[in-house]
Amino acid sequence: MTRIRRSLALLAALLLSGCYQYFPVAPGAIPLEQELRVFLSRRALSELPEGIPTGLNYVGGRLVRATADSLLLQVPVSRTVDGPGARDLR
Protein backbone atom coordinates (compact mmCIF):
# COMPACT_ATOMS: atom_id res chain seq x y z
CA MET A 1 0.00 0.00 0.00
CA THR A 2 2.84 2.40 0.80
CA ARG A 3 4.34 1.88 -2.65
CA ILE A 4 1.04 2.84 -4.31
CA ARG A 5 0.79 6.00 -2.19
CA ARG A 6 4.34 7.01 -3.08
CA SER A 7 3.63 6.40 -6.76
CA LEU A 8 0.45 8.47 -6.58
CA ALA A 9 2.25 11.26 -4.72
CA LEU A 10 5.02 11.31 -7.33
CA LEU A 11 2.49 11.33 -10.15
CA ALA A 12 0.52 14.16 -8.51
CA ALA A 13 3.71 16.18 -7.98
CA LEU A 14 4.69 15.79 -11.63
CA LEU A 15 1.23 16.68 -12.93
CA LEU A 16 0.72 19.65 -10.61
CA SER A 17 4.22 21.13 -10.91
CA GLY A 18 3.07 23.61 -13.55
CA CYS A 19 4.84 23.37 -16.86
CA TYR A 20 5.18 26.73 -18.55
CA GLN A 21 7.12 28.38 -21.31
CA TYR A 22 7.98 31.98 -22.10
CA PHE A 23 7.31 33.20 -25.61
CA PRO A 24 7.12 36.59 -27.32
CA VAL A 25 3.70 37.91 -28.30
CA ALA A 26 2.43 40.87 -30.28
CA PRO A 27 1.18 43.66 -27.97
CA GLY A 28 -2.28 43.58 -29.56
CA ALA A 29 -2.68 39.89 -28.72
CA ILE A 30 -2.58 40.47 -24.95
CA PRO A 31 -5.98 41.10 -23.31
CA LEU A 32 -6.25 44.19 -21.11
CA GLU A 33 -6.09 43.59 -17.35
CA GLN A 34 -3.87 40.53 -17.95
CA GLU A 35 -1.12 39.98 -15.36
CA LEU A 36 2.19 39.66 -17.15
CA ARG A 37 5.96 39.97 -16.93
CA VAL A 38 7.86 42.13 -19.37
CA PHE A 39 11.50 41.17 -19.79
CA LEU A 40 13.79 44.16 -20.24
CA SER A 41 17.36 44.81 -21.26
CA ARG A 42 19.85 45.88 -18.60
CA ARG A 43 19.77 49.41 -19.96
CA ALA A 44 15.97 49.57 -19.77
CA LEU A 45 16.03 48.23 -16.20
CA SER A 46 18.59 50.86 -15.19
CA GLU A 47 16.34 53.63 -16.53
CA LEU A 48 13.35 52.66 -14.36
CA PRO A 49 12.59 54.86 -11.34
CA GLU A 50 14.04 53.60 -8.06
CA GLY A 51 10.71 52.65 -6.47
CA ILE A 52 9.60 50.26 -9.23
CA PRO A 53 10.00 46.65 -8.05
CA THR A 54 11.77 44.42 -10.55
CA GLY A 55 12.83 40.81 -10.78
CA LEU A 56 16.23 39.89 -12.13
CA ASN A 57 15.41 41.17 -15.62
CA TYR A 58 11.69 41.84 -15.72
CA VAL A 59 8.87 44.05 -14.47
CA GLY A 60 5.56 42.47 -13.51
CA GLY A 61 2.18 44.12 -13.53
CA ARG A 62 -1.29 44.38 -15.03
CA LEU A 63 -1.64 45.49 -18.63
CA VAL A 64 -3.50 48.81 -18.87
CA ARG A 65 -2.84 49.80 -22.48
CA ALA A 66 -0.94 48.39 -25.46
CA THR A 67 0.04 50.10 -28.69
CA ALA A 68 2.17 48.89 -31.60
CA ASP A 69 5.37 50.03 -29.87
CA SER A 70 4.62 50.27 -26.15
CA LEU A 71 2.95 48.66 -23.15
CA LEU A 72 1.56 50.48 -20.13
CA LEU A 73 1.62 48.37 -16.97
CA GLN A 74 0.06 49.01 -13.60
CA VAL A 75 2.86 47.97 -11.24
CA PRO A 76 2.17 47.53 -7.51
CA VAL A 77 4.51 49.73 -5.48
CA SER A 78 4.79 50.03 -1.73
CA ARG A 79 6.71 52.58 0.31
CA THR A 80 8.07 52.61 3.81
CA VAL A 81 8.19 55.96 5.53
CA ASP A 82 10.68 56.30 8.37
CA GLY A 83 11.41 59.37 10.38
CA PRO A 84 9.75 61.91 12.64
CA GLY A 85 6.76 62.36 10.33
CA ALA A 86 5.97 58.62 10.18
CA ARG A 87 2.97 57.52 12.23
CA ASP A 88 1.94 54.08 13.33
CA LEU A 89 -1.69 53.64 12.29
CA ARG A 90 -2.37 50.44 14.23
N, CA, C and O of each residue as an XYZ file, in Angstrom:
360
protein
N       0.821     -1.194      0.000
C       0.000      0.000      0.000
C       0.866      1.259      0.000
O       0.529      2.241     -0.662
N       1.968      1.238      0.731
C       2.841      2.400      0.800
C       3.441      2.713     -0.569
O       3.602      3.880     -0.927
N       3.766      1.682     -1.323
C       4.344      1.882     -2.648
C       3.348      2.583     -3.580
O       3.730      3.443     -4.373
N       2.082      2.210     -3.476
C       1.044      2.838     -4.306
C       0.892      4.307     -3.922
O       0.765      5.165     -4.795
N       0.904      4.601     -2.628
C       0.788      5.997     -2.186
C       1.960      6.829     -2.675
O       1.776      7.957     -3.132
N       3.161      6.280     -2.582
C       4.344      7.008     -3.080
C       4.231      7.263     -4.571
O       4.533      8.357     -5.048
N       3.791      6.242     -5.309
C       3.632      6.403     -6.756
C       2.592      7.466     -7.084
O       2.798      8.284     -7.981
N       1.480      7.458     -6.363
C       0.447      8.470     -6.584
C       0.948      9.866     -6.214
O       0.650     10.839     -6.906
N       1.705      9.963     -5.126
C       2.245     11.257     -4.717
C       3.223     11.777     -5.757
O       3.205     12.965     -6.079
N       4.075     10.911     -6.287
C       5.023     11.315     -7.327
C       4.279     11.749     -8.584
O       4.615     12.766     -9.191
N       3.283     10.987     -8.969
C       2.493     11.334    -10.152
C       1.788     12.680     -9.967
O       1.777     13.509    -10.877
N       1.202     12.892     -8.793
C       0.524     14.164     -8.514
C       1.518     15.317     -8.545
O       1.210     16.380     -9.085
N       2.698     15.127     -7.979
C       3.711     16.181     -7.982
C       4.131     16.530     -9.404
O       4.302     17.704     -9.732
N       4.297     15.526    -10.239
C       4.689     15.785    -11.632
C       3.587     16.495    -12.410
O       3.862     17.405    -13.192
N       2.346     16.082    -12.197
C       1.234     16.685    -12.933
C       0.901     18.092    -12.449
O       0.465     18.929    -13.240
N       1.099     18.362    -11.172
C       0.719     19.645    -10.607
C       1.879     20.638    -10.525
O       1.713     21.739    -10.000
N       3.046     20.261    -11.036
C       4.218     21.129    -10.908
C       4.141     22.373    -11.782
O       4.895     23.318    -11.553
N       3.277     22.405    -12.751
C       3.074     23.613    -13.552
C       4.124     23.795    -14.630
O       5.103     24.514    -14.432
N       3.935     23.172    -15.731
C       4.842     23.365    -16.856
C       4.458     24.667    -17.554
O       3.279     24.921    -17.804
N       5.439     25.473    -17.861
C       5.178     26.730    -18.545
C       6.344     27.055    -19.455
O       7.424     26.474    -19.348
N       6.105     27.986    -20.343
C       7.122     28.382    -21.306
C       6.938     29.857    -21.613
O       5.812     30.337    -21.745
N       8.042     30.571    -21.727
C       7.980     31.978    -22.098
C       8.060     32.094    -23.609
O       8.831     31.383    -24.253
N       7.263     32.991    -24.173
C       7.305     33.205    -25.607
C       6.901     34.636    -25.907
O       6.070     35.209    -25.202
N       7.484     35.221    -26.953
C       7.115     36.592    -27.322
C       5.730     36.631    -27.957
O       5.318     35.700    -28.649
N       5.027     37.723    -27.706
C       3.703     37.913    -28.301
C       3.592     39.337    -28.833
O       4.304     40.236    -28.385
N       2.707     39.525    -29.776
C       2.431     40.867    -30.285
C       1.619     41.620    -29.228
O       0.726     41.035    -28.615
N       1.911     42.904    -29.002
C       1.180     43.661    -27.975
C      -0.330     43.620    -28.131
O      -1.040     43.600    -27.126
N      -0.842     43.608    -29.339
C      -2.280     43.584    -29.559
C      -2.940     42.260    -29.202
O      -4.163     42.187    -29.083
N      -2.138     41.212    -29.031
C      -2.683     39.887    -28.719
C      -2.901     39.672    -27.228
O      -3.468     38.654    -26.830
N      -2.463     40.610    -26.397
C      -2.578     40.467    -24.946
C      -3.859     41.159    -24.489
O      -4.048     42.341    -24.773
N      -4.744     40.447    -23.786
C      -5.978     41.098    -23.308
C      -5.677     42.099    -22.194
O      -4.791     41.872    -21.369
N      -6.417     43.203    -22.177
C      -6.253     44.187    -21.110
C      -6.560     43.549    -19.764
O      -7.337     42.598    -19.680
N      -5.954     44.070    -18.727
C      -6.092     43.585    -17.353
C      -5.360     42.272    -17.106
O      -5.464     41.707    -16.017
N      -4.624     41.777    -18.092
C      -3.868     40.532    -17.948
C      -2.625     40.782    -17.103
O      -1.907     41.756    -17.331
N      -2.364     39.910    -16.129
C      -1.124     39.980    -15.355
C      -0.012     39.426    -16.234
O      -0.167     38.365    -16.838
N       1.107     40.138    -16.308
C       2.193     39.661    -17.148
C       3.543     40.148    -16.643
O       3.631     41.034    -15.793
N       4.576     39.553    -17.182
C       5.957     39.965    -16.925
C       6.546     40.445    -18.237
O       6.408     39.788    -19.269
N       7.197     41.583    -18.193
C       7.857     42.127    -19.372
C       9.352     42.062    -19.115
O       9.858     42.690    -18.185
N      10.054     41.304    -19.937
C      11.496     41.169    -19.787
C      12.178     42.338    -20.477
O      11.855     42.680    -21.615
N      13.128     42.947    -19.770
C      13.787     44.164    -20.238
C      15.290     43.965    -20.355
O      15.871     43.081    -19.726
N      15.902     44.810    -21.178
C      17.365     44.807    -21.263
C      17.939     45.442    -19.997
O      17.212     46.089    -19.242
N      19.217     45.263    -19.767
C      19.855     45.885    -18.596
C      19.731     47.400    -18.640
O      19.511     48.043    -17.614
N      19.872     47.960    -19.822
C      19.766     49.413    -19.962
C      18.363     49.889    -19.585
O      18.207     50.870    -18.858
N      17.348     49.188    -20.085
C      15.968     49.572    -19.775
C      15.698     49.443    -18.278
O      15.032     50.301    -17.699
N      16.204     48.386    -17.642
C      16.029     48.231    -16.196
C      16.697     49.367    -15.434
O      16.154     49.855    -14.442
N      17.873     49.791    -15.891
C      18.591     50.857    -15.191
C      17.896     52.205    -15.317
O      18.138     53.099    -14.506
N      17.038     52.368    -16.317
C      16.340     53.629    -16.529
C      15.004     53.715    -15.788
O      14.350     54.758    -15.811
N      14.596     52.625    -15.131
C      13.348     52.657    -14.358
C      13.542     53.473    -13.090
O      14.643     53.501    -12.540
N      12.489     54.138    -12.614
C      12.587     54.862    -11.338
C      12.930     53.898    -10.199
O      12.640     52.704    -10.279
N      13.538     54.416     -9.162
C      14.042     53.600     -8.058
C      12.955     52.800     -7.348
O      13.226     51.687     -6.897
N      11.761     53.313     -7.235
C      10.712     52.651     -6.474
C       9.987     51.521     -7.195
O       9.152     50.847     -6.592
N      10.286     51.302     -8.466
C       9.603     50.255     -9.233
C      10.230     48.905     -8.898
O      11.427     48.715     -9.114
N       9.443     47.964     -8.372
C       9.996     46.650     -8.047
C      10.246     45.834     -9.317
O       9.393     45.760    -10.202
N      11.416     45.232     -9.387
C      11.770     44.420    -10.548
C      12.264     43.059    -10.096
O      12.696     42.888     -8.957
N      12.196     42.101    -10.996
C      12.829     40.808    -10.785
C      14.259     40.930    -11.267
O      14.807     42.032    -11.302
N      14.862     39.839    -11.633
C      16.230     39.893    -12.134
C      16.320     40.685    -13.429
O      17.231     41.494    -13.600
N      15.383     40.459    -14.337
C      15.407     41.166    -15.616
C      14.005     41.438    -16.158
O      13.800     41.493    -17.371
N      13.053     41.604    -15.262
C      11.686     41.838    -15.717
C      10.940     42.763    -14.754
O      11.352     42.991    -13.617
N       9.824     43.285    -15.267
C       8.869     44.052    -14.467
C       7.540     43.324    -14.596
O       7.144     42.934    -15.695
N       6.854     43.141    -13.479
C       5.560     42.470    -13.506
C       4.451     43.446    -13.179
O       4.633     44.358    -12.372
N       3.310     43.255    -13.803
C       2.179     44.121    -13.532
C       0.975     43.735    -14.350
O       0.954     42.695    -15.010
N      -0.035     44.596    -14.296
C      -1.285     44.381    -15.028
C      -1.303     45.294    -16.244
O      -1.032     46.490    -16.138
N      -1.623     44.725    -17.392
C      -1.642     45.494    -18.633
C      -2.805     46.475    -18.632
O      -3.960     46.087    -18.455
N      -2.487     47.750    -18.832
C      -3.501     48.809    -18.870
C      -3.762     49.242    -20.301
O      -4.909     49.464    -20.691
N      -2.690     49.363    -21.089
C      -2.836     49.798    -22.484
C      -1.686     49.231    -23.305
O      -0.563     49.111    -22.815
N      -1.973     48.883    -24.552
C      -0.942     48.390    -25.461
C      -1.096     49.080    -26.808
O      -2.199     49.185    -27.345
N       0.017     49.546    -27.342
C       0.044     50.096    -28.695
C       1.043     49.266    -29.494
O       1.609     48.301    -28.981
N       1.254     49.644    -30.745
C       2.168     48.889    -31.596
C       3.599     48.891    -31.057
O       4.353     47.949    -31.300
N       3.975     49.947    -30.325
C       5.365     50.034    -29.873
C       5.541     50.216    -28.364
O       6.653     50.479    -27.904
N       4.470     50.081    -27.591
C       4.624     50.270    -26.146
C       3.555     49.525    -25.357
O       2.481     49.205    -25.865
N       3.889     49.263    -24.098
C       2.954     48.665    -23.153
C       2.905     49.546    -21.924
O       3.937     50.038    -21.469
N       1.719     49.749    -21.382
C       1.559     50.484    -20.133
C       1.098     49.488    -19.083
O       0.027     48.893    -19.207
N       1.920     49.308    -18.037
C       1.617     48.367    -16.971
C       1.266     49.100    -15.697
O       1.826     50.155    -15.401
N       0.346     48.544    -14.953
C       0.060     49.010    -13.596
C       0.897     48.118    -12.689
O       0.639     46.921    -12.563
N       1.914     48.724    -12.053
C       2.864     47.975    -11.235
C       2.611     48.294     -9.766
O       2.629     49.462     -9.378
N       2.374     47.270     -8.941
C       2.168     47.532     -7.513
C       3.456     48.027     -6.857
O       4.517     47.421     -7.007
N       3.346     49.126     -6.136
C       4.506     49.734     -5.481
C       4.130     50.000     -4.032
O       3.031     50.475     -3.747
N       5.028     49.697     -3.133
C       4.795     50.031     -1.726
C       5.956     50.866     -1.229
O       7.076     50.748     -1.727
N       5.688     51.706     -0.253
C       6.711     52.578      0.306
C       6.720     52.450      1.810
O       5.685     52.254      2.447
N       7.914     52.565      2.364
C       8.074     52.607      3.807
C       8.536     53.999      4.169
O       9.510     54.505      3.611
N       7.836     54.618      5.104
C       8.194     55.962      5.531
C       8.773     55.864      6.934
O       8.100     55.423      7.866
N      10.016     56.277      7.073
C      10.678     56.298      8.371
C      11.024     57.734      8.711
O      11.302     58.542      7.824
N      11.008     58.040      9.967
C      11.410     59.374     10.380
C      10.398     59.992     11.305
O       9.420     59.348     11.686
N      10.627     61.257     11.677
C       9.755     61.909     12.645
C       8.329     62.094     12.153
O       7.416     62.178     12.974
N       8.103     62.160     10.849
C       6.758     62.357     10.330
C       5.981     61.063     10.169
O       4.785     61.095      9.879
N       6.643     59.914     10.354
C       5.974     58.622     10.179
C       5.115     58.305     11.391
O       5.557     58.451     12.531
N       3.880     57.869     11.138
C       2.971     57.519     12.227
C       2.601     56.048     12.131
O       2.498     55.483     11.042
N       2.409     55.458     13.265
C       1.941     54.082     13.325
C       0.420     54.125     13.381
O      -0.153     54.672     14.323
N      -0.232     53.554     12.383
C      -1.688     53.637     12.290
C      -2.389     52.401     12.834
O      -3.546     52.154     12.496
N      -1.720     51.632     13.658
C      -2.366     50.438     14.228
C      -3.401     50.795     15.229
O      -4.038     49.911     15.801
